[in-house]
Amino acid sequence: MLIKEIKMYRIIKFGGSVLSDAESLFKTASIIESYPDKRIIVCSALKNVTASLLQALSEKEQNHQTFKKILLAVKEKHILLLKETVSEKEARNGEKEIAHLIAEALLHLDLAPNSLTLPEAAFLILLGERLSCLLLKSILQERGLKAVIRLPEEIPL
């Protein structure tokens, strides 16, 4: 008889309405710390970021410069929050990751000058979630917790 061990995880979801500024990110990290068992944290994009990315996507069809401007504003917002919430060393590491994600998004723009494929559009819309996860990961690591970002299909349940 084969018996498979089932690992129990606590799944905690944080929506964009509670992820808005440095204080809310600190509170979120404290809540996560209060659950020492195995946990999976699900983060929405920071408040209003998804709306900005959707606007960028709709603007892309008419104006590439507006698209870039919105993406760079999203980048700056996350970098500023990173600098407010973690040490200079951790901020430098996170800033590189943020820059990489934004560069990847801008590459999608350059490769698809007229219209985006569904996977490219999905990447851009989900960019906000990836960025908020990165912020939270940096804060948790600063507090000495192991934190890794995983896409849903990478989570072994």
N, CA, C and O atoms as a GROMACS GRO file, in nm:
protein
  628
    1MET      N    1   0.084  -0.116   0.000
    1MET     CA    2   0.000   0.000   0.000
    1MET      C    3   0.089   0.124   0.000
    1MET      O    4   0.185   0.132   0.076
    2LEU      N    5   0.057   0.218  -0.085
    2LEU     CA    6   0.134   0.341  -0.097
    2LEU      C    7   0.060   0.452  -0.024
    2LEU      O    8  -0.057   0.480  -0.053
    3ILE      N    9   0.127   0.513   0.070
    3ILE     CA   10   0.067   0.624   0.144
    3ILE      C   11   0.147   0.749   0.110
    3ILE      O   12   0.268   0.754   0.128
    4LYS      N   13   0.077   0.848   0.062
    4LYS     CA   14   0.143   0.973   0.025
    4LYS      C   15   0.119   1.076   0.135
    4LYS      O   16   0.006   1.099   0.179
    5GLU      N   17   0.227   1.136   0.179
    5GLU     CA   18   0.215   1.240   0.281
    5GLU      C   19   0.158   1.366   0.216
    5GLU      O   20   0.207   1.411   0.113
    6ILE      N   21   0.058   1.420   0.277
    6ILE     CA   22  -0.002   1.544   0.227
    6ILE      C   23   0.048   1.658   0.314
    6ILE      O   24   0.027   1.659   0.435
    7LYS      N   25   0.113   1.752   0.251
    7LYS     CA   26   0.164   1.868   0.324
    7LYS      C   27   0.052   1.970   0.336
    7LYS      O   28  -0.014   2.003   0.238
    8MET      N   29   0.032   2.019   0.456
    8MET     CA   30  -0.072   2.119   0.478
    8MET      C   31  -0.010   2.258   0.471
    8MET      O   32   0.091   2.287   0.536
    9TYR      N   33  -0.070   2.342   0.393
    9TYR     CA   34  -0.026   2.479   0.379
    9TYR      C   35  -0.138   2.572   0.422
    9TYR      O   36  -0.256   2.541   0.407
   10ARG      N   37  -0.100   2.684   0.476
   10ARG     CA   38  -0.195   2.791   0.502
   10ARG      C   39  -0.184   2.886   0.382
   10ARG      O   40  -0.075   2.933   0.350
   11ILE      N   41  -0.296   2.913   0.318
   11ILE     CA   42  -0.296   3.004   0.204
   11ILE      C   43  -0.355   3.136   0.251
   11ILE      O   44  -0.466   3.142   0.304
   12ILE      N   45  -0.279   3.243   0.230
   12ILE     CA   46  -0.320   3.376   0.274
   12ILE      C   47  -0.319   3.468   0.152
   12ILE      O   48  -0.218   3.479   0.083
   13LYS      N   49  -0.432   3.533   0.126
   13LYS     CA   50  -0.446   3.621   0.009
   13LYS      C   51  -0.456   3.765   0.055
   13LYS      O   52  -0.534   3.798   0.145
   14PHE      N   53  -0.377   3.851  -0.007
   14PHE     CA   54  -0.382   3.994   0.020
   14PHE      C   55  -0.423   4.066  -0.108
   14PHE      O   56  -0.355   4.056  -0.210
   15GLY      N   57  -0.533   4.138  -0.102
   15GLY     CA   58  -0.583   4.211  -0.217
   15GLY      C   59  -0.520   4.348  -0.230
   15GLY      O   60  -0.456   4.399  -0.138
   16GLY      N   61  -0.540   4.407  -0.346
   16GLY     CA   62  -0.482   4.538  -0.374
   16GLY      C   63  -0.530   4.648  -0.284
   16GLY      O   64  -0.459   4.746  -0.262
   17SER      N   65  -0.651   4.635  -0.230
   17SER     CA   66  -0.703   4.741  -0.143
   17SER      C   67  -0.626   4.751  -0.011
   17SER      O   68  -0.628   4.855   0.054
   18VAL      N   69  -0.556   4.642   0.028
   18VAL     CA   70  -0.477   4.647   0.152
   18VAL      C   71  -0.327   4.659   0.123
   18VAL      O   72  -0.247   4.667   0.216
   19LEU      N   73  -0.290   4.660  -0.002
   19LEU     CA   74  -0.150   4.676  -0.041
   19LEU      C   75  -0.137   4.809  -0.114
   19LEU      O   76  -0.155   4.816  -0.236
   20SER      N   77  -0.106   4.914  -0.040
   20SER     CA   78  -0.107   5.045  -0.104
   20SER      C   79   0.015   5.131  -0.075
   20SER      O   80   0.053   5.214  -0.157
   21ASP      N   81   0.076   5.111   0.041
   21ASP     CA   82   0.188   5.197   0.080
   21ASP      C   83   0.282   5.120   0.172
   21ASP      O   84   0.259   5.003   0.201
   22ALA      N   85   0.387   5.187   0.218
   22ALA     CA   86   0.486   5.120   0.303
   22ALA      C   87   0.423   5.065   0.430
   22ALA      O   88   0.452   4.952   0.469
   23GLU      N   89   0.337   5.142   0.493
   23GLU     CA   90   0.273   5.097   0.618
   23GLU      C   91   0.191   4.970   0.595
   23GLU      O   92   0.197   4.877   0.676
   24SER      N   93   0.116   4.965   0.486
   24SER     CA   94   0.034   4.846   0.459
   24SER      C   95   0.121   4.725   0.427
   24SER      O   96   0.085   4.612   0.461
   25LEU      N   97   0.234   4.747   0.363
   25LEU     CA   98   0.326   4.636   0.336
   25LEU      C   99   0.388   4.583   0.465
   25LEU      O  100   0.405   4.462   0.481
   26PHE      N  101   0.422   4.674   0.557
   26PHE     CA  102   0.475   4.631   0.687
   26PHE      C  103   0.370   4.550   0.764
   26PHE      O  104   0.402   4.448   0.824
   27LYS      N  105   0.245   4.597   0.762
   27LYS     CA  106   0.137   4.524   0.831
   27LYS      C  107   0.118   4.386   0.769
   27LYS      O  108   0.099   4.287   0.840
   28THR      N  109   0.122   4.380   0.637
   28THR     CA  110   0.108   4.253   0.567
   28THR      C  111   0.219   4.157   0.608
   28THR      O  112   0.193   4.039   0.635
   29ALA      N  113   0.342   4.206   0.612
   29ALA     CA  114   0.455   4.122   0.652
   29ALA      C  115   0.438   4.072   0.795
   29ALA      O  116   0.472   3.958   0.826
   30SER      N  117   0.386   4.157   0.883
   30SER     CA  118   0.364   4.116   1.023
   30SER      C  119   0.258   4.008   1.032
   30SER      O  120   0.270   3.914   1.112
   31ILE      N  121   0.154   4.019   0.952
   31ILE     CA  122   0.050   3.915   0.950
   31ILE      C  123   0.110   3.783   0.903
   31ILE      O  124   0.084   3.678   0.962
   32ILE      N  125   0.190   3.788   0.800
   32ILE     CA  126   0.255   3.667   0.749
   32ILE      C  127   0.344   3.605   0.856
   32ILE      O  128   0.344   3.484   0.875
   33GLU      N  129   0.420   3.688   0.925
   33GLU     CA  130   0.508   3.640   1.032
   33GLU      C  131   0.431   3.572   1.144
   33GLU      O  132   0.483   3.482   1.210
   34SER      N  133   0.308   3.614   1.165
   34SER     CA  134   0.229   3.558   1.275
   34SER      C  135   0.181   3.415   1.247
   34SER      O  136   0.127   3.349   1.337
   35TYR      N  137   0.199   3.368   1.125
   35TYR     CA  138   0.165   3.230   1.088
   35TYR      C  139   0.295   3.156   1.056
   35TYR      O  140   0.338   3.155   0.940
   36PRO      N  141   0.357   3.093   1.156
   36PRO     CA  142   0.488   3.031   1.133
   36PRO      C  143   0.483   2.898   1.055
   36PRO      O  144   0.587   2.847   1.014
   37ASP      N  145   0.364   2.843   1.036
   37ASP     CA  146   0.355   2.715   0.964
   37ASP      C  147   0.380   2.737   0.814
   37ASP      O  148   0.402   2.850   0.770
   38LYS      N  149   0.376   2.629   0.737
   38LYS     CA  150   0.396   2.641   0.593
   38LYS      C  151   0.285   2.727   0.536
   38LYS      O  152   0.167   2.710   0.567
   39ARG      N  153   0.325   2.820   0.452
   39ARG     CA  154   0.225   2.914   0.402
   39ARG      C  155   0.253   2.949   0.256
   39ARG      O  156   0.367   2.952   0.210
   40ILE      N  157   0.146   2.974   0.188
   40ILE     CA  158   0.152   3.025   0.051
   40ILE      C  159   0.083   3.160   0.056
   40ILE      O  160  -0.032   3.172   0.098
   41ILE      N  161   0.154   3.262   0.013
   41ILE     CA  162   0.100   3.397   0.014
   41ILE      C  163   0.063   3.434  -0.129
   41ILE      O  164   0.143   3.419  -0.222
   42VAL      N  165  -0.058   3.483  -0.146
   42VAL     CA  166  -0.106   3.526  -0.276
   42VAL      C  167  -0.125   3.677  -0.268
   42VAL      O  168  -0.197   3.727  -0.181
   43CYS      N  169  -0.061   3.749  -0.359
   43CYS     CA  170  -0.068   3.896  -0.357
   43CYS      C  171  -0.132   3.950  -0.483
   43CYS      O  172  -0.100   3.907  -0.594
   44SER      N  173  -0.220   4.042  -0.464
   44SER     CA  174  -0.270   4.120  -0.578
   44SER      C  175  -0.171   4.232  -0.604
   44SER      O  176  -0.078   4.254  -0.526
   45ALA      N  177  -0.192   4.301  -0.713
   45ALA     CA  178  -0.112   4.419  -0.742
   45ALA      C  179  -0.143   4.527  -0.639
   45ALA      O  180  -0.250   4.525  -0.578
   46LEU      N  181  -0.050   4.620  -0.620
   46LEU     CA  182  -0.077   4.732  -0.532
   46LEU      C  183  -0.200   4.807  -0.581
   46LEU      O  184  -0.234   4.803  -0.699
   47LYS      N  185  -0.265   4.876  -0.489
   47LYS     CA  186  -0.387   4.951  -0.520
   47LYS      C  187  -0.365   5.041  -0.643
   47LYS      O  188  -0.269   5.118  -0.647
   48ASN      N  189  -0.453   5.030  -0.739
   48ASN     CA  190  -0.457   5.110  -0.863
   48ASN      C  191  -0.353   5.071  -0.968
   48ASN      O  192  -0.354   5.128  -1.077
   49VAL      N  193  -0.264   4.978  -0.939
   49VAL     CA  194  -0.162   4.942  -1.037
   49VAL      C  195  -0.223   4.865  -1.155
   49VAL      O  196  -0.187   4.891  -1.270
   50THR      N  197  -0.314   4.772  -1.128
   50THR     CA  198  -0.376   4.698  -1.238
   50THR      C  199  -0.451   4.795  -1.331
   50THR      O  200  -0.446   4.780  -1.453
   51ALA      N  201  -0.519   4.892  -1.273
   51ALA     CA  202  -0.590   4.991  -1.356
   51ALA      C  203  -0.491   5.068  -1.444
   51ALA      O  204  -0.519   5.095  -1.560
   52SER      N  205  -0.376   5.103  -1.388
   52SER     CA  206  -0.272   5.172  -1.466
   52SER      C  207  -0.221   5.085  -1.580
   52SER      O  208  -0.201   5.132  -1.692
   53LEU      N  209  -0.200   4.957  -1.550
   53LEU     CA  210  -0.150   4.866  -1.653
   53LEU      C  211  -0.254   4.842  -1.762
   53LEU      O  212  -0.220   4.831  -1.880
   54LEU      N  213  -0.381   4.834  -1.724
   54LEU     CA  214  -0.488   4.821  -1.824
   54LEU      C  215  -0.495   4.946  -1.911
   54LEU      O  216  -0.516   4.937  -2.032
   55GLN      N  217  -0.476   5.062  -1.848
   55GLN     CA  218  -0.473   5.188  -1.925
   55GLN      C  219  -0.354   5.185  -2.022
   55GLN      O  220  -0.368   5.224  -2.138
   56ALA      N  221  -0.239   5.140  -1.974
   56ALA     CA  222  -0.121   5.132  -2.060
   56ALA      C  223  -0.148   5.042  -2.180
   56ALA      O  224  -0.110   5.072  -2.292
   57LEU      N  225  -0.215   4.931  -2.153
   57LEU     CA  226  -0.246   4.836  -2.259
   57LEU      C  227  -0.340   4.898  -2.363
   57LEU      O  228  -0.321   4.879  -2.483
   58SER      N  229  -0.440   4.972  -2.316
   58SER     CA  230  -0.532   5.036  -2.412
   58SER      C  231  -0.463   5.151  -2.486
   58SER      O  232  -0.492   5.175  -2.603
   59GLU      N  233  -0.374   5.221  -2.419
   59GLU     CA  234  -0.300   5.331  -2.482
   59GLU      C  235  -0.199   5.280  -2.585
   59GLU      O  236  -0.166   5.350  -2.680
   60LYS      N  237  -0.151   5.158  -2.566
   60LYS     CA  238  -0.048   5.103  -2.652
   60LYS      C  239  -0.090   5.105  -2.798
   60LYS      O  240  -0.009   5.132  -2.887
   61GLU      N  241  -0.217   5.077  -2.821
   61GLU     CA  242  -0.266   5.073  -2.959
   61GLU      C  243  -0.253   5.210  -3.027
   61GLU      O  244  -0.232   5.217  -3.148
   62GLN      N  245  -0.267   5.319  -2.949
   62GLN     CA  246  -0.261   5.452  -3.007
   62GLN      C  247  -0.124   5.519  -2.992
   62GLN      O  248  -0.077   5.589  -3.081
   63ASN      N  249  -0.061   5.497  -2.875
   63ASN     CA  250   0.056   5.578  -2.845
   63ASN      C  251   0.158   5.500  -2.763
   63ASN      O  252   0.138   5.476  -2.644
   64HIS      N  253   0.266   5.461  -2.827
   64HIS     CA  254   0.370   5.384  -2.757
   64HIS      C  255   0.436   5.464  -2.645
   64HIS      O  256   0.474   5.408  -2.542
   65GLN      N  257   0.448   5.595  -2.664
   65GLN     CA  258   0.515   5.677  -2.562
   65GLN      C  259   0.433   5.682  -2.433
   65GLN      O  260   0.489   5.679  -2.324
   66THR      N  261   0.301   5.690  -2.446
   66THR     CA  262   0.215   5.689  -2.327
   66THR      C  263   0.227   5.555  -2.256
   66THR      O  264   0.232   5.550  -2.133
   67PHE      N  265   0.231   5.447  -2.332
   67PHE     CA  266   0.248   5.313  -2.276
   67PHE      C  267   0.377   5.308  -2.194
   67PHE      O  268   0.377   5.263  -2.079
   68LYS      N  269   0.487   5.353  -2.254
   68LYS     CA  270   0.616   5.353  -2.184
   68LYS      C  271   0.612   5.441  -2.059
   68LYS      O  272   0.665   5.403  -1.955
   69LYS      N  273   0.549   5.556  -2.071
   69LYS     CA  274   0.541   5.650  -1.958
   69LYS      C  275   0.467   5.586  -1.840
   69LYS      O  276   0.510   5.600  -1.725
   70ILE      N  277   0.358   5.517  -1.868
   70ILE     CA  278   0.282   5.450  -1.761
   70ILE      C  279   0.365   5.339  -1.698
   70ILE      O  280   0.368   5.326  -1.576
   71LEU      N  281   0.431   5.258  -1.781
   71LEU     CA  282   0.514   5.150  -1.727
   71LEU      C  283   0.628   5.206  -1.641
   71LEU      O  284   0.659   5.150  -1.535
   72LEU      N  285   0.688   5.313  -1.684
   72LEU     CA  286   0.797   5.372  -1.606
   72LEU      C  287   0.746   5.432  -1.475
   72LEU      O  288   0.817   5.431  -1.375
   73ALA      N  289   0.623   5.485  -1.475
   73ALA     CA  290   0.564   5.536  -1.351
   73ALA      C  291   0.536   5.421  -1.254
   73ALA      O  292   0.558   5.435  -1.134
   74VAL      N  293   0.490   5.308  -1.305
   74VAL     CA  294   0.468   5.189  -1.222
   74VAL      C  295   0.601   5.142  -1.164
   74VAL      O  296   0.610   5.108  -1.046
   75LYS      N  297   0.704   5.141  -1.246
   75LYS     CA  298   0.839   5.103  -1.200
   75LYS      C  299   0.884   5.195  -1.087
   75LYS      O  300   0.929   5.148  -0.983
   76GLU      N  301   0.871   5.325  -1.108
   76GLU     CA  302   0.917   5.423  -1.008
   76GLU      C  303   0.840   5.408  -0.877
   76GLU      O  304   0.900   5.417  -0.769
   77LYS      N  305   0.710   5.384  -0.885
   77LYS     CA  306   0.629   5.365  -0.764
   77LYS      C  307   0.682   5.249  -0.681
   77LYS      O  308   0.695   5.259  -0.559
   78HIS      N  309   0.713   5.139  -0.747
   78HIS     CA  310   0.760   5.020  -0.676
   78HIS      C  311   0.901   5.038  -0.621
   78HIS      O  312   0.932   4.991  -0.512
   79ILE      N  313   0.986   5.105  -0.696
   79ILE     CA  314   1.122   5.130  -0.648
   79ILE      C  315   1.120   5.222  -0.526
   79ILE      O  316   1.194   5.200  -0.430
   80LEU      N  317   1.036   5.325  -0.530
   80LEU     CA  318   1.026   5.415  -0.414
   80LEU      C  319   0.977   5.340  -0.290
   80LEU      O  320   1.029   5.360  -0.180
   81LEU      N  321   0.877   5.255  -0.308
   81LEU     CA  322   0.828   5.175  -0.196
   81LEU      C  323   0.935   5.080  -0.143
   81LEU      O  324   0.947   5.060  -0.023
   82LEU      N  325   1.010   5.023  -0.233
   82LEU     CA  326   1.119   4.934  -0.194
   82LEU      C  327   1.220   5.009  -0.107
   82LEU      O  328   1.263   4.958  -0.003
   83LYS      N  329   1.256   5.129  -0.150
   83LYS     CA  330   1.353   5.209  -0.074
   83LYS      C  331   1.298   5.253   0.061
   83LYS      O  332   1.375   5.274   0.155
   84GLU      N  333   1.166   5.267   0.072
   84GLU     CA  334   1.103   5.304   0.200
   84GLU      C  335   1.096   5.187   0.297
   84GLU      O  336   1.086   5.208   0.418
   85THR      N  337   1.100   5.066   0.246
   85THR     CA  338   1.067   4.951   0.331
   85THR      C  339   1.182   4.858   0.365
   85THR      O  340   1.171   4.778   0.458
   86VAL      N  341   1.293   4.867   0.292
   86VAL     CA  342   1.404   4.774   0.319
   86VAL      C  343   1.537   4.848   0.320
   86VAL      O  344   1.546   4.966   0.283
   87SER      N  345   1.640   4.777   0.362
   87SER     CA  346   1.775   4.835   0.367
   87SER      C  347   1.824   4.868   0.226
   87SER      O  348   1.768   4.823   0.126
   88GLU      N  349   1.928   4.947   0.222
   88GLU     CA  350   1.984   4.988   0.093
   88GLU      C  351   2.030   4.867   0.011
   88GLU      O  352   2.007   4.862  -0.110
   89LYS      N  353   2.092   4.770   0.076
   89LYS     CA  354   2.140   4.650   0.006
   89LYS      C  355   2.022   4.571  -0.052
   89LYS      O  356   2.025   4.533  -0.170
   90GLU      N  357   1.920   4.547   0.029
   90GLU     CA  358   1.803   4.472  -0.017
   90GLU      C  359   1.731   4.550  -0.127
   90GLU      O  360   1.680   4.492  -0.223
   91ALA      N  361   1.727   4.684  -0.114
   91ALA     CA  362   1.663   4.768  -0.215
   91ALA      C  363   1.736   4.757  -0.349
   91ALA      O  364   1.671   4.752  -0.454
   92ARG      N  365   1.868   4.754  -0.346
   92ARG     CA  366   1.944   4.740  -0.472
   92ARG      C  367   1.911   4.609  -0.542
   92ARG      O  368   1.891   4.606  -0.663
   93ASN      N  369   1.904   4.501  -0.464
   93ASN     CA  370   1.868   4.371  -0.523
   93ASN      C  371   1.728   4.374  -0.583
   93ASN      O  372   1.706   4.330  -0.695
   94GLY      N  373   1.633   4.428  -0.506
   94GLY     CA  374   1.495   4.436  -0.554
   94GLY      C  375   1.481   4.527  -0.674
   94GLY      O  376   1.403   4.500  -0.765
   95GLU      N  377   1.557   4.636  -0.672
   95GLU     CA  378   1.550   4.731  -0.783
   95GLU      C  379   1.595   4.665  -0.914
   95GLU      O  380   1.538   4.692  -1.020
   96LYS      N  381   1.695   4.579  -0.907
   96LYS     CA  382   1.739   4.506  -1.026
   96LYS      C  383   1.627   4.416  -1.079
   96LYS      O  384   1.605   4.408  -1.200
   97GLU      N  385   1.557   4.350  -0.987
   97GLU     CA  386   1.448   4.261  -1.029
   97GLU      C  387   1.333   4.341  -1.090
   97GLU      O  388   1.274   4.300  -1.190
   98ILE      N  389   1.301   4.455  -1.029
   98ILE     CA  390   1.195   4.542  -1.083
   98ILE      C  391   1.235   4.590  -1.222
   98ILE      O  392   1.154   4.585  -1.316
   99ALA      N  393   1.358   4.636  -1.236
   99ALA     CA  394   1.406   4.686  -1.366
   99ALA      C  395   1.399   4.575  -1.471
   99ALA      O  396   1.363   4.601  -1.586
  100HIS      N  397   1.432   4.453  -1.432
  100HIS     CA  398   1.426   4.340  -1.525
  100HIS      C  399   1.282   4.315  -1.572
  100HIS      O  400   1.258   4.295  -1.691
  101LEU      N  401   1.187   4.317  -1.479
  101LEU     CA  402   1.046   4.293  -1.516
  101LEU      C  403   0.994   4.403  -1.609
  101LEU      O  404   0.926   4.374  -1.707
  102ILE      N  405   1.028   4.528  -1.578
  102ILE     CA  406   0.983   4.640  -1.663
  102ILE      C  407   1.050   4.632  -1.800
  102ILE      O  408   0.985   4.657  -1.902
  103ALA      N  409   1.178   4.598  -1.803
  103ALA     CA  410   1.248   4.584  -1.931
  103ALA      C  411   1.183   4.474  -2.015
  103ALA      O  412   1.170   4.488  -2.137
  104GLU      N  413   1.144   4.366  -1.950
  104GLU     CA  414   1.075   4.258  -2.022
  104GLU      C  415   0.942   4.307  -2.079
  104GLU      O  416   0.906   4.272  -2.191
  105ALA      N  417   0.870   4.387  -2.002
  105ALA     CA  418   0.743   4.442  -2.050
  105ALA      C  419   0.767   4.535  -2.168
  105ALA      O  420   0.692   4.531  -2.266
  106LEU      N  421   0.869   4.618  -2.160
  106LEU     CA  422   0.900   4.709  -2.270
  106LEU      C  423   0.946   4.632  -2.394
  106LEU      O  424   0.921   4.675  -2.507
  107LEU      N  425   1.012   4.520  -2.373
  107LEU     CA  426   1.052   4.435  -2.485
  107LEU      C  427   0.929   4.382  -2.558
  107LEU      O  428   0.927   4.374  -2.681
  108HIS      N  429   0.826   4.344  -2.482
  108HIS     CA  430   0.701   4.300  -2.545
  108HIS      C  431   0.646   4.410  -2.635
  108HIS      O  432   0.594   4.383  -2.743
  109LEU      N  433   0.657   4.534  -2.590
  109LEU     CA  434   0.610   4.647  -2.669
  109LEU      C  435   0.689   4.657  -2.799
  109LEU      O  436   0.632   4.674  -2.907
  110ASP      N  437   0.821   4.647  -2.788
  110ASP     CA  438   0.906   4.661  -2.906
  110ASP      C  439   0.887   4.547  -3.005
  110ASP      O  440   0.896   4.568  -3.126
  111LEU      N  441   0.861   4.427  -2.954
  111LEU     CA  442   0.845   4.311  -3.042
  111LEU      C  443   0.708   4.306  -3.108
  111LEU      O  444   0.691   4.242  -3.212
  112ALA      N  445   0.611   4.372  -3.048
  112ALA     CA  446   0.475   4.371  -3.102
  112ALA      C  447   0.427   4.514  -3.119
  112ALA      O  448   0.343   4.561  -3.042
  113PRO      N  449   0.480   4.585  -3.220
  113PRO     CA  450   0.448   4.726  -3.233
  113PRO      C  451   0.301   4.757  -3.260
  113PRO      O  452   0.254   4.865  -3.226
  114ASN      N  453   0.227   4.664  -3.322
  114ASN     CA  454   0.088   4.693  -3.356
  114ASN      C  455  -0.012   4.637  -3.256
  114ASN      O  456  -0.101   4.709  -3.211
  115SER      N  457   0.002   4.510  -3.222
  115SER     CA  458  -0.091   4.452  -3.124
  115SER      C  459  -0.021   4.339  -3.049
  115SER      O  460   0.070   4.274  -3.102
  116LEU      N  461  -0.064   4.318  -2.928
  116LEU     CA  462  -0.006   4.215  -2.842
  116LEU      C  463  -0.082   4.084  -2.857
  116LEU      O  464  -0.203   4.083  -2.878
  117THR      N  465  -0.010   3.975  -2.844
  117THR     CA  466  -0.076   3.845  -2.838
  117THR      C  467  -0.139   3.831  -2.700
  117THR      O  468  -0.109   3.909  -2.609
  118LEU      N  469  -0.225   3.733  -2.684
  118LEU     CA  470  -0.288   3.710  -2.554
  118LEU      C  471  -0.185   3.685  -2.444
  118LEU      O  472  -0.197   3.743  -2.336
  119PRO      N  473  -0.082   3.599  -2.466
  119PRO     CA  474   0.018   3.579  -2.361
  119PRO      C  475   0.095   3.707  -2.326
  119PRO      O  476   0.128   3.730  -2.210
  120GLU      N  477   0.123   3.791  -2.426
  120GLU     CA  478   0.193   3.918  -2.399
  120GLU      C  479   0.105   4.011  -2.317
  120GLU      O  480   0.152   4.075  -2.223
  121ALA      N  481  -0.022   4.019  -2.353
  121ALA     CA  482  -0.115   4.104  -2.277
  121ALA      C  483  -0.130   4.052  -2.134
  121ALA      O  484  -0.133   4.131  -2.040
  122ALA      N  485  -0.139   3.921  -2.118
  122ALA     CA  486  -0.150   3.862  -1.984
  122ALA      C  487  -0.026   3.894  -1.902
  122ALA      O  488  -0.037   3.926  -1.783
  123PHE      N  489   0.092   3.884  -1.963
  123PHE     CA  490   0.216   3.918  -1.892
  123PHE      C  491   0.209   4.061  -1.839
  123PHE      O  492   0.245   4.087  -1.724
  124LEU      N  493   0.164   4.153  -1.923
  124LEU     CA  494   0.160   4.293  -1.883
  124LEU      C  495   0.057   4.317  -1.772
  124LEU      O  496   0.084   4.393  -1.679
  125ILE      N  497  -0.059   4.254  -1.783
  125ILE     CA  498  -0.162   4.274  -1.682
  125ILE      C  499  -0.119   4.215  -1.548
  125ILE      O  500  -0.147   4.272  -1.442
  126LEU      N  501  -0.050   4.101  -1.552
  126LEU     CA  502  -0.005   4.036  -1.428
  126LEU      C  503   0.124   4.094  -1.372
  126LEU      O  504   0.172   4.051  -1.267
  127LEU      N  505   0.181   4.190  -1.441
  127LEU     CA  506   0.304   4.254  -1.395
  127LEU      C  507   0.287   4.315  -1.256
  127LEU      O  508   0.378   4.309  -1.174
  128GLY      N  509   0.170   4.372  -1.229
  128GLY     CA  510   0.145   4.432  -1.098
  128GLY      C  511   0.154   4.331  -0.985
  128GLY      O  512   0.209   4.362  -0.879
  129GLU      N  513   0.100   4.211  -1.006
  129GLU     CA  514   0.108   4.107  -0.904
  129GLU      C  515   0.253   4.066  -0.881
  129GLU      O  516   0.296   4.048  -0.767
  130ARG      N  517   0.326   4.051  -0.989
  130ARG     CA  518   0.467   4.011  -0.976
  130ARG      C  519   0.547   4.118  -0.901
  130ARG      O  520   0.633   4.085  -0.819
  131LEU      N  521   0.518   4.244  -0.928
  131LEU     CA  522   0.590   4.353  -0.860
  131LEU      C  523   0.555   4.360  -0.712
  131LEU      O  524   0.643   4.383  -0.629
  132SER      N  525   0.428   4.342  -0.677
  132SER     CA  526   0.391   4.347  -0.535
  132SER      C  527   0.450   4.228  -0.460
  132SER      O  528   0.490   4.240  -0.344
  133CYS      N  529   0.454   4.112  -0.525
  133CYS     CA  530   0.518   3.995  -0.464
  133CYS      C  531   0.666   4.023  -0.438
  133CYS      O  532   0.720   3.984  -0.335
  134LEU      N  533   0.728   4.090  -0.532
  134LEU     CA  534   0.870   4.123  -0.516
  134LEU      C  535   0.892   4.215  -0.396
  134LEU      O  536   0.985   4.196  -0.319
  135LEU      N  537   0.806   4.316  -0.381
  135LEU     CA  538   0.815   4.406  -0.265
  135LEU      C  539   0.801   4.328  -0.135
  135LEU      O  540   0.882   4.344  -0.043
  136LEU      N  541   0.700   4.246  -0.129
  136LEU     CA  542   0.674   4.170  -0.006
  136LEU      C  543   0.787   4.071   0.022
  136LEU      O  544   0.827   4.053   0.137
  137LYS      N  545   0.837   4.007  -0.082
  137LYS     CA  546   0.950   3.914  -0.066
  137LYS      C  547   1.071   3.987  -0.005
  137LYS      O  548   1.136   3.934   0.084
  138SER      N  549   1.099   4.106  -0.054
  138SER     CA  550   1.214   4.182  -0.003
  138SER      C  551   1.197   4.216   0.145
  138SER      O  552   1.292   4.207   0.222
  139ILE      N  553   1.076   4.256   0.184
  139ILE     CA  554   1.049   4.289   0.324
  139ILE      C  555   1.064   4.165   0.412
  139ILE      O  556   1.125   4.171   0.518
  140LEU      N  557   1.009   4.054   0.367
  140LEU     CA  558   1.017   3.930   0.445
  140LEU      C  559   1.161   3.882   0.458
  140LEU      O  560   1.202   3.838   0.565
  141GLN      N  561   1.237   3.890   0.351
  141GLN     CA  562   1.378   3.850   0.358
  141GLN      C  563   1.456   3.941   0.451
  141GLN      O  564   1.544   3.895   0.524
  142GLU      N  565   1.424   4.068   0.450
  142GLU     CA  566   1.488   4.164   0.540
  142GLU      C  567   1.462   4.125   0.686
  142GLU      O  568   1.545   4.148   0.774
  143ARG      N  569   1.346   4.065   0.710
  143ARG     CA  570   1.310   4.022   0.846
  143ARG      C  571   1.363   3.882   0.878
  143ARG      O  572   1.333   3.827   0.984
  144GLY      N  573   1.440   3.826   0.788
  144GLY     CA  574   1.502   3.697   0.813
  144GLY      C  575   1.418   3.576   0.775
  144GLY      O  576   1.453   3.463   0.809
  145LEU      N  577   1.308   3.598   0.705
  145LEU     CA  578   1.223   3.488   0.661
  145LEU      C  579   1.262   3.442   0.521
  145LEU      O  580   1.305   3.523   0.438
  146LYS      N  581   1.248   3.315   0.496
  146LYS     CA  582   1.271   3.263   0.362
  146LYS      C  583   1.148   3.297   0.277
  146LYS      O  584   1.036   3.264   0.314
  147ALA      N  585   1.171   3.362   0.167
  147ALA     CA  586   1.060   3.400   0.079
  147ALA      C  587   1.103   3.380  -0.065
  147ALA      O  588   1.210   3.426  -0.107
  148VAL      N  589   1.020   3.311  -0.141
  148VAL     CA  590   1.048   3.282  -0.281
  148VAL      C  591   0.922   3.312  -0.360
  148VAL      O  592   0.812   3.278  -0.318
  149ILE      N  593   0.938   3.375  -0.474
  149ILE     CA  594   0.824   3.401  -0.561
  149ILE      C  595   0.806   3.281  -0.654
  149ILE      O  596   0.902   3.235  -0.717
  150ARG      N  597   0.685   3.232  -0.661
  150ARG     CA  598   0.651   3.120  -0.750
  150ARG      C  599   0.526   3.157  -0.830
  150ARG      O  600   0.430   3.215  -0.777
  151LEU      N  601   0.529   3.124  -0.955
  151LEU     CA  602   0.408   3.134  -1.035
  151LEU      C  603   0.317   3.020  -0.994
  151LEU      O  604   0.366   2.918  -0.946
  152PRO      N  605   0.186   3.033  -1.011
  152PRO     CA  606   0.094   2.928  -0.964
  152PRO      C  607   0.131   2.788  -1.011
  152PRO      O  608   0.121   2.692  -0.934
  153GLU      N  609   0.173   2.776  -1.136
  153GLU     CA  610   0.205   2.642  -1.187
  153GLU      C  611   0.334   2.585  -1.128
  153GLU      O  612   0.365   2.468  -1.149
  154GLU      N  613   0.410   2.666  -1.057
  154GLU     CA  614   0.535   2.620  -0.995
  154GLU      C  615   0.517   2.573  -0.850
  154GLU      O  616   0.612   2.524  -0.789
  155ILE      N  617   0.398   2.588  -0.796
  155ILE     CA  618   0.375   2.554  -0.655
  155ILE      C  619   0.340   2.407  -0.642
  155ILE      O  620   0.239   2.362  -0.695
  156PRO      N  621   0.424   2.331  -0.572
  156PRO     CA  622   0.396   2.188  -0.554
  156PRO      C  623   0.294   2.167  -0.442
  156PRO      O  624   0.325   2.184  -0.324
  157LEU      N  625   0.174   2.131  -0.480
  157LEU     CA  626   0.070   2.109  -0.378
  157LEU      C  627   0.047   1.961  -0.358
  157LEU      O  628  -0.037   1.922  -0.277
   0.00000   0.00000   0.00000
